[in-house]
Amino acid sequence: MNPSLAFAVAVFLSGPSLAHVHVVDAGGSGHFTTIGAAVAAAVDGDVILVRPGHYAESVEIDGFGVVLAPEPAGTLLIDGDMFVRNVPLASHVSITGIHSSGSLTVEPSEGSVVLQSCVFPGASAPVLDGITPFYLYYECGRGQLLNRIEGARSVTLIDCALTGPDGANAGWDGSPGANGLTVTSSSVALYGTTLEGGAGAGAGKIFGGAGIAGAGGDALSIKDANSFVFLDDCTLVRGIGGYTPSVPIPSPHACHGDPIRNAGSPVQTADHPELTLEVPAVLVGGSTPTLSVAAEEETQALLLHGTTLGWRPFGAPIGLLHLAHVQRIIPLGTIPAGGSFELSLAPQEPATAGELIEIDYQVIGFTDSGRFLSEPRVLVIVHSSL
């Protein structure tokens, strides 16, 4: 089958679903001027389409599924934190293109949460946490918990960057840097994502004495033995421990962070050739965007098209299947010399502004050494009048 025709069939087979599309525009030309107001008006399955701008607010999605994304080719700047919690089992949250000044928190959720191309640098790390005795700040594993995922059944981060901010100094003792990401009792998949722990703050030196420097934050800290973490093409950077001018502890530096600090949970790192899939997260009806697939040349590629994001592990050589229900398997052909190709998507238009078309998909590649899966992608097509 011709690859372009194959993908056109895949899009055509995705029928429209009824939903409200809420447009946010800080300048007043949309339905709402703040993201929070749009979230408050949304119900399960709605789409929040945010026009480019600067939004000074934190965003909280609680108790339902929603798609939150900027207009095509837009960037969404938020001065605040992102909270996702209590997503029901049959629902999912998809967040794309958010550049936040704060941190990410995903709390107990049975439904799936997917973040694509998002940046969370964390907030300013507090000098003291009010719990840990100051004389333990230099110890390993003391990274502060700002970007965190706790009690979540299925969280996927694709092409994101999460940074733990550096510790701070109040003139005597230094606080630890924050972890890039802290995971507790959760299943998390990371694709092409950078996690960086913050540096511990140095200790002060007053009247000939010195305080205690803070430890560096871990890139990834897994706090229990009940989590599962999958890593595919990720960058993990530990935070450096702070410096103590004199040496009241065994080393002038507090403990450095680890790339991964694990309390006993299984961690699976992808062990397969490159296979990546890219497509815009939101399309305006009637447009003709392109899908890009990158892999080793001569890889045979199939498009998996389905609904209901979830995941099923198949081991390190293959990866995770994120489509809970695969509806179609469509041949895309052979990756040519150069390692990539692009396909045109067939234009589609929801019948009304109150409908949308959503497509969840992955690519599976086959080589002489075996088969393997790409990251998942979520595509939403909204009416051209929006």
MARRO-930394 format. One line per field, with one value per residue (C-alpha): residue number from 0; residue in one letter; x, y, z; chain. Coordinates in steps of 0.5 Angstrom, whole numbers, plus 500, padded with zeros to 3 digits. Layout:
N
num = [NUM|...]
residuo = [A|...]
px = [X|...]
py = [Y|...]
pz = [Z|...]
cadena = [A|...]
END
This chain:
386
num = [0|1|2|3|4|5|6|7|8|9|10|11|12|13|14|15|16|17|18|19|20|21|22|23|24|25|26|27|28|29|30|31|32|33|34|35|36|37|38|39|40|41|42|43|44|45|46|47|48|49|50|51|52|53|54|55|56|57|58|59|60|61|62|63|64|65|66|67|68|69|70|71|72|73|74|75|76|77|78|79|80|81|82|83|84|85|86|87|88|89|90|91|92|93|94|95|96|97|98|99|100|101|102|103|104|105|106|107|108|109|110|111|112|113|114|115|116|117|118|119|120|121|122|123|124|125|126|127|128|129|130|131|132|133|134|135|136|137|138|139|140|141|142|143|144|145|146|147|148|149|150|151|152|153|154|155|156|157|158|159|160|161|162|163|164|165|166|167|168|169|170|171|172|173|174|175|176|177|178|179|180|181|182|183|184|185|186|187|188|189|190|191|192|193|194|195|196|197|198|199|200|201|202|203|204|205|206|207|208|209|210|211|212|213|214|215|216|217|218|219|220|221|222|223|224|225|226|227|228|229|230|231|232|233|234|235|236|237|238|239|240|241|242|243|244|245|246|247|248|249|250|251|252|253|254|255|256|257|258|259|260|261|262|263|264|265|266|267|268|269|270|271|272|273|274|275|276|277|278|279|280|281|282|283|284|285|286|287|288|289|290|291|292|293|294|295|296|297|298|299|300|301|302|303|304|305|306|307|308|309|310|311|312|313|314|315|316|317|318|319|320|321|322|323|324|325|326|327|328|329|330|331|332|333|334|335|336|337|338|339|340|341|342|343|344|345|346|347|348|349|350|351|352|353|354|355|356|357|358|359|360|361|362|363|364|365|366|367|368|369|370|371|372|373|374|375|376|377|378|379|380|381|382|383|384|385]
residuo = [M|N|P|S|L|A|F|A|V|A|V|F|L|S|G|P|S|L|A|H|V|H|V|V|D|A|G|G|S|G|H|F|T|T|I|G|A|A|V|A|A|A|V|D|G|D|V|I|L|V|R|P|G|H|Y|A|E|S|V|E|I|D|G|F|G|V|V|L|A|P|E|P|A|G|T|L|L|I|D|G|D|M|F|V|R|N|V|P|L|A|S|H|V|S|I|T|G|I|H|S|S|G|S|L|T|V|E|P|S|E|G|S|V|V|L|Q|S|C|V|F|P|G|A|S|A|P|V|L|D|G|I|T|P|F|Y|L|Y|Y|E|C|G|R|G|Q|L|L|N|R|I|E|G|A|R|S|V|T|L|I|D|C|A|L|T|G|P|D|G|A|N|A|G|W|D|G|S|P|G|A|N|G|L|T|V|T|S|S|S|V|A|L|Y|G|T|T|L|E|G|G|A|G|A|G|A|G|K|I|F|G|G|A|G|I|A|G|A|G|G|D|A|L|S|I|K|D|A|N|S|F|V|F|L|D|D|C|T|L|V|R|G|I|G|G|Y|T|P|S|V|P|I|P|S|P|H|A|C|H|G|D|P|I|R|N|A|G|S|P|V|Q|T|A|D|H|P|E|L|T|L|E|V|P|A|V|L|V|G|G|S|T|P|T|L|S|V|A|A|E|E|E|T|Q|A|L|L|L|H|G|T|T|L|G|W|R|P|F|G|A|P|I|G|L|L|H|L|A|H|V|Q|R|I|I|P|L|G|T|I|P|A|G|G|S|F|E|L|S|L|A|P|Q|E|P|A|T|A|G|E|L|I|E|I|D|Y|Q|V|I|G|F|T|D|S|G|R|F|L|S|E|P|R|V|L|V|I|V|H|S|S|L]
px = [500|502|505|501|495|496|496|490|486|488|486|479|478|478|471|469|467|463|467|467|473|475|479|484|486|490|488|480|479|477|472|477|483|486|487|484|477|477|479|474|469|471|468|472|474|474|480|483|486|491|493|500|502|504|499|501|497|498|494|490|487|483|478|477|481|482|487|491|495|497|495|499|506|505|508|505|508|506|508|506|506|502|498|494|490|485|484|479|481|477|480|486|490|494|499|503|508|508|514|513|517|515|514|510|506|502|498|494|490|488|487|493|497|501|506|509|515|514|519|519|525|521|520|526|528|527|533|530|524|523|523|530|535|540|546|543|543|549|547|546|538|536|534|528|521|519|517|514|509|506|500|499|498|501|505|509|513|516|521|521|526|525|530|531|533|539|539|539|543|541|548|550|547|546|539|540|538|532|531|530|524|521|517|513|508|507|509|512|515|520|522|527|527|532|532|537|538|540|546|546|548|554|555|557|563|562|567|572|566|562|555|553|553|547|547|546|539|538|536|531|529|525|522|519|519|512|514|516|520|522|527|528|534|534|539|540|544|546|546|553|554|555|562|563|569|572|571|566|564|568|569|569|563|556|554|553|546|546|543|538|537|532|529|528|523|524|527|528|532|530|536|534|535|533|525|522|515|513|507|503|499|493|491|486|481|483|490|495|500|506|508|516|519|526|530|536|535|532|527|520|515|508|503|499|493|488|484|485|492|495|501|504|511|514|521|527|529|521|519|512|506|502|495|490|486|490|484|489|496|498|504|508|514|522|526|530|537|538|534|528|522|515|508|503|496|490|486|480|475|470|463|462|466|463|467|474|478|483|488|493|498|505|510|513|519|522|530|534|535|528|522|521|516|517|514|506|503|496|493|487|484|479|474|477|473|476]
py = [500|507|510|517|513|508|514|518|511|512|519|517|512|516|519|525|525|531|535|543|546|552|558|562|568|573|579|577|575|567|564|566|570|565|558|557|559|555|549|550|550|544|537|530|530|537|541|547|551|556|562|564|569|570|567|569|563|556|551|545|539|535|530|529|528|534|536|542|545|552|553|550|553|557|557|557|561|560|563|558|551|545|540|534|529|524|523|517|510|511|518|521|528|530|537|539|545|548|552|554|558|553|545|539|535|529|526|520|518|512|515|516|523|525|531|533|538|541|545|545|549|548|554|557|552|554|555|550|545|545|538|535|537|542|537|532|537|534|527|523|523|530|533|537|534|540|536|530|524|520|515|515|509|511|518|519|525|526|531|535|538|538|541|542|549|550|550|557|559|564|566|560|553|551|547|541|542|539|533|533|529|525|518|515|509|511|508|513|513|518|519|524|527|531|531|535|535|542|544|544|551|552|553|560|562|566|568|563|557|554|552|545|545|542|536|536|534|527|527|522|520|513|513|506|499|500|504|502|507|506|511|511|516|521|525|525|530|530|536|537|538|545|547|547|552|549|541|539|533|528|532|539|538|535|529|530|527|521|520|515|514|508|505|498|499|496|501|499|503|502|498|498|502|509|510|517|519|527|530|537|536|540|541|546|542|542|543|538|537|532|526|525|518|517|510|506|506|499|499|496|501|500|505|503|507|506|509|510|511|506|502|495|493|488|488|493|490|492|498|500|499|505|504|500|498|498|499|499|496|500|499|505|502|502|507|510|512|518|515|519|520|525|523|528|527|527|533|532|537|536|537|543|547|542|536|534|528|525|520|516|512|509|506|499|498|491|490|484|484|485|489|496|501|509|514|515|521|524|528|533|536|542|546|551|556|556]
pz = [500|498|505|504|502|508|513|510|511|518|519|516|520|526|527|530|538|541|546|547|545|549|546|551|549|554|549|550|543|545|550|556|558|563|563|570|567|561|566|571|565|562|562|561|554|552|549|551|546|548|544|544|550|557|563|570|573|576|572|576|572|578|577|569|562|558|552|553|548|544|537|532|532|538|545|552|557|564|570|575|577|573|578|575|580|580|573|572|569|563|561|560|560|554|555|550|549|556|558|566|571|576|578|575|580|578|584|585|578|575|568|563|563|557|557|550|549|556|560|568|571|578|583|588|593|600|604|610|609|617|618|616|622|619|620|615|609|606|606|600|598|601|594|595|592|587|580|583|581|586|586|578|574|567|566|560|558|551|549|556|561|568|572|580|582|586|594|597|603|609|611|615|613|605|603|598|591|588|584|577|578|584|583|588|587|580|573|569|562|559|552|550|556|560|568|572|579|582|586|593|597|600|607|610|614|620|626|624|624|618|617|613|606|602|598|590|588|584|577|578|585|586|593|594|591|588|582|575|570|563|560|552|550|556|559|567|570|577|582|585|593|596|599|606|607|613|614|620|616|612|606|604|599|601|597|590|587|583|576|578|586|587|593|589|584|577|572|564|559|552|548|541|535|534|532|533|531|530|528|531|537|535|528|525|520|513|514|511|516|516|520|521|522|524|524|521|514|512|518|516|519|521|524|530|531|536|542|550|552|557|556|556|557|552|555|554|546|544|549|551|547|549|546|550|544|537|532|525|523|517|513|512|508|509|512|506|506|511|516|516|511|512|510|508|513|509|511|516|518|524|522|527|532|538|535|535|532|536|534|539|535|535|530|531|527|524|523|523|530|532|533|537|539|538|543|543|540|541|535|536|530|531|527|522|525|532]
cadena = [A|A|A|A|A|A|A|A|A|A|A|A|A|A|A|A|A|A|A|A|A|A|A|A|A|A|A|A|A|A|A|A|A|A|A|A|A|A|A|A|A|A|A|A|A|A|A|A|A|A|A|A|A|A|A|A|A|A|A|A|A|A|A|A|A|A|A|A|A|A|A|A|A|A|A|A|A|A|A|A|A|A|A|A|A|A|A|A|A|A|A|A|A|A|A|A|A|A|A|A|A|A|A|A|A|A|A|A|A|A|A|A|A|A|A|A|A|A|A|A|A|A|A|A|A|A|A|A|A|A|A|A|A|A|A|A|A|A|A|A|A|A|A|A|A|A|A|A|A|A|A|A|A|A|A|A|A|A|A|A|A|A|A|A|A|A|A|A|A|A|A|A|A|A|A|A|A|A|A|A|A|A|A|A|A|A|A|A|A|A|A|A|A|A|A|A|A|A|A|A|A|A|A|A|A|A|A|A|A|A|A|A|A|A|A|A|A|A|A|A|A|A|A|A|A|A|A|A|A|A|A|A|A|A|A|A|A|A|A|A|A|A|A|A|A|A|A|A|A|A|A|A|A|A|A|A|A|A|A|A|A|A|A|A|A|A|A|A|A|A|A|A|A|A|A|A|A|A|A|A|A|A|A|A|A|A|A|A|A|A|A|A|A|A|A|A|A|A|A|A|A|A|A|A|A|A|A|A|A|A|A|A|A|A|A|A|A|A|A|A|A|A|A|A|A|A|A|A|A|A|A|A|A|A|A|A|A|A|A|A|A|A|A|A|A|A|A|A|A|A|A|A|A|A|A|A|A|A|A|A|A|A|A|A|A|A|A|A|A|A|A|A|A|A|A|A|A|A|A|A|A|A|A|A|A|A]
END
